[in-house]
Amino acid sequence: MKSISIILMTMLLPAAAIADTYRCETKNFGRGGWVPSEMILSYDEAKGEATAFDPMIKHLHENPILVDMKRRSDTSF
């Protein structure tokens, strides 16, 4: 019974730690083309942390970076 509990915990814990992740594609690249065509935004509500990743971030930092997010309303940031 103990081994079943351990197996279930190892299966369920990663699911609880998953953040909401969004892959965004843009068609308007801003004046001068500074907005990337694709970006990945992630928000972990449990930790209160948000990250961003795009080609420039990959070039400069290699990994997603922490970003500040502010709520615009109860349903959006």
Secondary structure as UniProt FT lines:
FT   HELIX           2..16
FT   STRAND          20..25
FT   TURN            31..32
FT   STRAND          38..44
FT   TURN            45..48
FT   STRAND          49..53
FT   HELIX           55..61
FT   STRAND          65..67
//
